[in-house]
Amino acid sequence: MDIVVGTAGHIDHGKTTLVKVLTGVNTDRLPEEKQRGITIDLGFAELNLGGIHAGFVDVPGHERFVKNMLAGASGIDLVLLVIAADEGVMPQTREHLDICRLLDIRNGIVVITKSDLVDAETLDLVELETLELVKGSFLESSPVIPISSKSGEGIVELRNSILSSARKVIERGTDAAMFLPIDRSFAVKGFGTVVTGTLASGELKMGTEIELLPSGKTVRIRGLQTHGAAVSEVRSGRRVAVNLGGIDHSDVVRGEVLAEPDVFRATQMINACVDLLESSKRPLRSRQRVRVHIGTSEVLARIRVLNEVDEIEPGNRDFVQLRLESPIAARFGDRFVIRTYSPQVTIGGGRVLDPVAEKVRKKELCRIRVMLTKLNGTAISKEEIVRILVDAVGRQGIKIQDLNAKTGWRKSVLDVAIDSAVRKRSIIRANETCISAMAFDQLKSKILDRIAGYHKQEPLSKGIAREGLRENGIAVAVFDAALNSLVSENKILLSGDTVSLAARKAGLTAEEQIVSGRITETLTNAGIQVPRLDEVIAGSISGTRITDVHARKLLRLQYESATVVKVSDEFTFSRTAIDDIVAKLREYAAKSDRTIDVPKFKELAGVSRKYAIPLLEYFDREKITIRTGDVRIIR
């Protein structure tokens, strides 16, 4: 089993010395750290304990380096809260404990160092003070072990306690895609760029290509090391060093992430649940500028509190939108810490519920709160998470790729959750888009209402154009699925690109039949010498109450039924007349080189230039002829 053990506590309370006693490694690697005798940045060591592989992260205790402490604390499974016997509980002791609570670290041991520097009575007082400090926290029932790094007193007991506590750590799941927050980047002679971090989820394998976020660059894994040994594969929970190809170490910084390609996305909008510490001196308010520490990154952000009063009182919990000033990569469920912009003080923290959110507007507040409340529930299944995310987008549906980015799961895990929801008909899958069953039914009802409204407005029309029926924002796949469902239910008819109600009873009034008959008769009798369309319409409506506009709608029905043919805005011919000319063209083509010019066409069709040009342009559009310069080729 692999776990990450982290230290926490005030400066000069012996964290680094403790790690050295346990592992034999001095984690202070910087010259400045060795010269000043204080830890400035993260330090790392390893220890094997009875089948438990522990990677140690030693964090700085000075208040000026809390951001470095946070970069190391994000991946901790088990914390050693270190308190010096000669000083007791100090400001950074309290802040580090708050940070561990906000990051939802659930396992730990309290270590009272420098026990050899105080008498028994003082040690008892420090232990009492410590118990008071951790009361009500995840450390309330944890061991409190006095030790002396100098004499070795208590070290064996601490080792045994670490082993015992490590066995209680819940192993990381295997459902999430690969995600490695980077805490160091450097160059190694002969190897090139090397980055380190705690593999938060998934697997790393030699030779594979992965994504560097938020930049989106593709890099290749050239080598892997964990616990000081070269390996071909690393699973989640381990400290790992990754040799990267295709990038210079100066182009990789702490806070960036190595991730499985095409799953996670860079984001500047995160919806989350936030707990504001009781110790916060003032409420957390909308538009407040804060520092957000998530994973190994620190990013400035503006807060948008998602409630009606735009603020969260100290000691309370509520939903917020983090509007980040620069992009980062985050996952559903990730914990983070919020610190004030200046002076830098820890005031709260929370849990990511939507890592790729969109800007929340006031009219959407209620809907977003409902979604976040559900996502923040305990023991929520993956199928439920999918359903909640799909429900939230309504009729427009959500692409599976977007669901992948919001959940951060491996694609196979997401597919299983979607398939389960589809089987229970809580969601509908249309190709690569999902929509809730309720929203799908509402979409179908709206489509029916729009078709019925169109029939009422245009009673003479065969139906509404398919594309004109689709609203903006509705995915094509979802819209097509809704139409196909309505067809299967015998509620609509599809004829080419025209949609109509299946139960529609269309019919012409007696007066409409008279006008329609006159139009047909006029055009049929005229043969190829048809009057202009305005004249045809005027003659057909004479003596009736049918208007010009109404008559043109009747004519449109004849176009749709192909009894007459619209050649141009001026001329309409009977189908018989057009078919006769086409037959003459085919006969002519069979006896010639298939080319014809305007004079020859006039002679062949028996028409003047007034008709010849519109007819030839119509035949060009219908691909009966192909124009080449001044002649046409008959197909």
Secondary structure, DSSP 8 states (H G I E B T S, - for coil): -EEEEEEEE-TTSSHHHHHHHHHS-----SHHHHHHTS--S-EEEEEEETTEEEEEEE---SGGGHHHHHHHHTT-SEEEEEEETTT-S-HHHHHHHHHHHHTT---EEEEEE-GGGS-HHHHHHHHHHHHHHHTTSTTTTS-EEE--TTT-TTHHHHHHHHHHHHTTS----S-B--EEE--EEEEETTTEEEEEEE--BSEEETT-EEEEETTTEEEEEEEEEETTEEESEEETTSEEEEEEESS-GGG--TT-EEE-TTT--EEEEEEEEEEE-TT-SS-EETT-EEEEEETTEEEEEEEEE-STTSEE-TT-EEEEEEEEEEEEE--TT-EEEEEESSS--EEEEEEEEETT-----GGGHHHHHHHHHHHT-TT--HHHHHHHHHHHHGGG-EEHHHHHHHH-B-HHHHHHHHHHHHHTTSEEEETTEEEEHHHHHHHHHHHHHHHHHHHHH-TTSS-EEHHHHS-TTS-HHHHHHHHHHHHHTTSEEEETTEEEETT------HHHHHHHHHHHHHHHHHTTS---HHHHHHHHHTTSS--HHHHHHHHHHHHHHTSEEE-SSS-EEEHHHHHHHHHHHHHHHHHS-SEEEHHHHHHHHT--HHHHHHHHHHHHHTTSEEEETTEEEE-
